[in-house]
Amino acid sequence: MAANIGMMDGAYFVGRNEILAWINARLQLNLSRAASGAVQCQMMDMANPGVVPMHKVNFDAKTEYDMIQNYKVLQDVFTKLKINKHIEVNKLVKGRPLDNLEFLQWLKRYCDSINGGLMNENYNPVERRTKGGKDRNLKGSQKSFKSLQTNNSLNSSSCNGMGSNKISVIKQGKSGGVAAGADSSVEIQALTKEITELKLSVDLLEKERDFYFAKLRDIEILCQTPELENLPMAVGIKKILYAADEKESALEEAQAIVSQSINVEESGFSDDDD
């Protein structure tokens, strides 16, 4: 069903921030990007609990090779669920914003279509990631924490006899501590204000970025219209949109495509005049 979602479906008008917020809330994460394929696997696992072999999913994937392995797992899951959706792995592992956003939009739409978008209340995303190896050090950390607690309690009891000798020193340093505490409070307030201002600045930048991204997305959809997609102008625009880097060659190539088309048309008109 989800494989047949059209480009004008409302799913493709959901912004990047909204999708990331949705993923972070559902999977108990704090992501700023999602291109490794691991989160995509868990989104499918959330919609179809137990279908994804989470022990094969690498949440620490950094290289293209590791990411490709995650997407292979995801493609196998699609095959198992008879979802006729081909994953453009080569594009996704490059981290291109448009391709990754479009795939995440599709995945969210798919998840929303399963059980009315309601997540199984028994689904534990953290536990499922543990099976994938993400939180493999969690138990060791818990043991270390318990060991520290034990050592702290022993140290506390052994130091009780020395407590009386320290009281006078504490009283002497109390006045100095109050002054230092006041200075720290002022510094904390200043830093808090600065952080708030930075967050507001980031929010404004993200809104501006999303605004222009939406414009680019509209242009892309227009250029993919069957009646227009093969026109030289549309081909040239897509050449710029899909450029993998910031080199000027994409613009030059696009200009060459359009110029060539214009020259051909002018040549045709000249022949007609003759």
Order of alpha helices (4+ residues) and beta strands (2+ residues): alpha-alpha-alpha-alpha-alpha-alpha-alpha-alpha-alpha-alpha
